[in-house]
Amino acid sequence: MTANFAARHIGPRADETKAMLAALGVPSLETLITQAVPKKIRLDRALDLPPAVGEAEALAALGAIMSENRVLKSFIGAGYHGVKVPPVIQRNMFENPAWYTAYTPYQSEISQGRLEMLFHFQTLVTELTGLPVASASLLDEGTAVAEAVGIAWRHHRSSRNRVVLAGQLHPQTRDVVETRAEPLGMEIIEGEADDNTCALIVPWADTLGVYHDHSAAIAKAREAGAIVIFVADPLGLLLSKTPAELGADIAVGSMQRFGVPMGFGGPHAAYCAVADKLTRLMPGRLVGQSKDAHGRPGYRLALQTREQHIRRDKATSNICTAQALLANMAAAYAIWHGPEGLKSIAARVNAFASRLLEGAKQAGIEIAGDVVFDTVTLTIKGKAKELAEKAEADGRLIRVIDADRVAICFDEASTEEDLTALASLLGVKAPAEAKAAAPAAPRGDSFLTQPDFHAHRSETEMMRYLRKLADKDLALDRAMIPLGSCTMKLNAAAEMAPVSWNEVANLHPFAPEAHTPGYRRMIDDLDKWLSEITGFDACSLQPNAGSQGEYAGLLAIRHYHQALGQGERDVCLIPTSAHGTNPASASMVGMRVVAVRCDDDGNIDFDDLKAKAEQHAERLAALMITYPSTHGVFEEGVRDMCAVVHENGGQVYLDGANLNAMVGLSRPGDLGADVCHMNLHKTFCIPHGGGGPGVGPIGVKAHLKPYVPGHVALGTSDAVSAAPFGSASILPITWMYIRMMGGDGLKLATEMAILNANYIAHRLKEHYPVLYKGRNDRVAHECILDTRVWKDRAGVSVEDIAKRLIDYGFHAPTMSWPVAGTLMVEPTESEPKAELDRFCDAMISIAKEAARIESGDLPKDDNPLVNAPHSADILVADEWTHPYSRKEAAFPSGSMEAASKYWPPVSRVDNVAGDRNLVCACPPVEAMAS
Ligand SMILES: Cc1ncc(COP(=O)(O)O)c(C=O)c1O
């Protein structure tokens, strides 16, 4: 059986498939697919992919490829560091489906565990930086700096277009910032801030590892009204004054070295903290504290309604999927070590650097500067390459800056033996002790005093704390998460296992090419396979999320037009039904968004599209189209839409978030698209991690290939992520999936996803109208249930239904998107029929409860829907005043399986109160006392 992985990945058994087809009144899966997927978009051949193999064979094949990598100990630094992942975190969080299969915590009542950990992440960042507000992660250090520049730019209402560097950033960071700045007409210069400067960027430390005194530049910038951005190493901050004390308005950086492996570049969480005045310009997500219906504290995503999904081209950024799992790991690392542990790790790292620095000084070697945390940069005329080769022969990688200089960066994994060997390589003797070269003394006792950073020191306590938080949440390991457009499918164990392998986890992204042939082969395979699946000529795997794929794809279009001498093309047509990241990405590449109408069936209004393409023909840059549409429909006129855009000089960007409805049946590249992003964290099994990581590769047609993201480490430019291959260490998940499914398995998965969605639509249509069906009354891989009927008939809101589903043990479907007041359901192929039926039964039972409200049997203001969800403590309280029983409240489906029931830890969380009183980090103990 395990040899046939597709049969494990796909939920329904053969008899269940038969029963579902019978319910739909079709004789075969092929008939259903013929009805659901228009003939004119169908692929008429099998995918040309290697045949499927079983789990063991695929693991062996990937193992053989990855064993070609050489993992040496890295002293390269430059933003990526060796770590010791605490095994208690590795096993109980990183490799635990309760943590990694959760969705972004939009439904706060079922997300209290991960929200609490993200809240700790924010607290940690505010403590490290001294700034009052921190977000719950950005994608990587490079993009975090670019986002910070974006904050400064918007703070000045786009009126200042100069960014001044106070020192040398890491080359990859500068590359990403320059890529972002160019379309917005911003210039990045070294020099002094003036009244056209929106931001001063202070590298803390610079790329050579030196902490310079920037006080004069900062004072000048503040005088000029510029925003001061610190790019600070968080471990270094333990031995430094805070950026806030040093004059920062914003601090950003990578949290990788807080217990997250290098992974050949990612995924890692970046942090972002800001001064109060900038809170509302923050990119990404912010966890806040509010109250539940009974006045108890409850975490939630704060200012959520202001996320990019709503603000479209006015959005503060296009970040949607971020790095929640990695942020959680970083927070757990700080909780595990506590302030003393963190200070001691930082002090140990600094002692190695200080002793090497001292030894080098005594030997008369020229050094880049003598205030350092972890890195010593030495000048050894003409010998840099030779030294690096010697170090490599000895099992260590050091960084070559140029012909004369090397940098040696210590980290948590460095040892006394490493120091001795590296010192002797340089021909110096490191003294047994040296004066700390750090920018300041260790933080005092007031650092990180919040109780949770002190309470979990034994492994027993830590294990139980991680379990306690996981138990508060509803992830895919407990129940279906039927989120439309999010494709919450199985993340199989065999796919996940390689992520922890040494030769996957512990490679530096700038390790010599000769050390990473395994990675490059795997990436080449994926490039080929994903190109075949999507019908494009090449793929770039660099973007770290779908939104970043959109940005990279639009940038390719922009550069293509420029190369043709048509740089004036800046109009981007976007249907009103598009996901908010589409217009947000368009404005990031300097395009003007022109909305295209959708008709009453949710389809793009072709006449409006044609008219707008013609009206803007001189300036038309692109059409962004989601296929199948965000309404879950295969629009039949897609080829005509692409043609009309091409006729008017534009390019077609296809948002492939819904690719799970197409793989093996139809290819975006064959439909006329020039570029498309895929969400590997949807269709290709990378878990959602509670809000990330993700990977958003783009497929391009040959004419756009010269314009895909490059990277300084590859000798090119225009990077959209800090690492050349983005979140490389999670790519094996997708490799394993494709290798184990083969072309036929992938096609069957798509067909089963369509069957499951149609089965749900069929079972629920009597109770909730199904919006936007295709020609044969079929949906694609998801369906939109119109719950507004119950609002009209019984005053029951879509939120009431979503929260009541929690009592039935379900995560709600996507709520109020793309149509307000509806639920969009995407079951995926991985859910067995029993779970689909359990969900349908719950939805039908909820409709019956709503009918009781309509009939007056239950009052409008006191019923199981409006009071949902019901937490255990409320249910067992002595007082119960409601006109329905406790049993109806807690066990609405009739089954009394208390042991397997999901118990929400809070009742409904008050969103409005949370936004009005923004609390997004734990106060220190002293503040609580007062
Ligand atoms: C249609 C669509 N486009 C784009 C995105 C953005 O993708 P990501 O969250 O990976 O940035 C999403 C995310 O849910 C989506 O549903």
Ligand as a Chemical Component Dictionary entry (heavy atoms), coordinates in Angstrom:
data_LIG
# 
_chem_comp.id                   LIG 
_chem_comp.type                 NON-POLYMER 
_chem_comp.pdbx_formal_charge   0 
_chem_comp.three_letter_code    LIG 
# 
loop_
_chem_comp_atom.comp_id 
_chem_comp_atom.atom_id 
_chem_comp_atom.alt_atom_id 
_chem_comp_atom.type_symbol 
_chem_comp_atom.charge 
_chem_comp_atom.model_Cartn_x 
_chem_comp_atom.model_Cartn_y 
_chem_comp_atom.model_Cartn_z 
_chem_comp_atom.pdbx_ordinal 
LIG C1 C1 C 0 -5.938 34.268 -4.665 1  
LIG C2 C2 C 0 -4.748 34.552 -3.811 2  
LIG N1 N1 N 0 -3.729 35.287 -4.312 3  
LIG C3 C3 C 0 -2.636 35.575 -3.573 4  
LIG C4 C4 C 0 -2.495 35.132 -2.278 5  
LIG C5 C5 C 0 -1.275 35.532 -1.491 6  
LIG O1 O1 O 0 -0.441 34.432 -1.235 7  
LIG P1 P1 P 0 0.530  34.426 0.041  8  
LIG O2 O2 O 0 -0.314 34.374 1.236  9  
LIG O3 O3 O 0 1.357  33.206 -0.150 10 
LIG O4 O4 O 0 1.354  35.663 -0.025 11 
LIG C6 C6 C 0 -3.531 34.380 -1.700 12 
LIG C7 C7 C 0 -3.421 33.931 -0.293 13 
LIG O5 O5 O 0 -4.261 33.356 0.310  14 
LIG C8 C8 C 0 -4.683 34.079 -2.476 15 
LIG O6 O6 O 0 -5.692 33.356 -1.980 16 
# 
loop_
_chem_comp_bond.comp_id 
_chem_comp_bond.atom_id_1 
_chem_comp_bond.atom_id_2 
_chem_comp_bond.value_order 
_chem_comp_bond.pdbx_ordinal 
LIG C1 C2 SING 1  
LIG C2 N1 SING 2  
LIG C2 C8 DOUB 3  
LIG N1 C3 DOUB 4  
LIG C3 C4 SING 5  
LIG C4 C5 SING 6  
LIG C4 C6 DOUB 7  
LIG C5 O1 SING 8  
LIG O1 P1 SING 9  
LIG P1 O2 DOUB 10 
LIG P1 O3 SING 11 
LIG P1 O4 SING 12 
LIG C6 C7 SING 13 
LIG C6 C8 SING 14 
LIG C7 O5 DOUB 15 
LIG C8 O6 SING 16 
# 
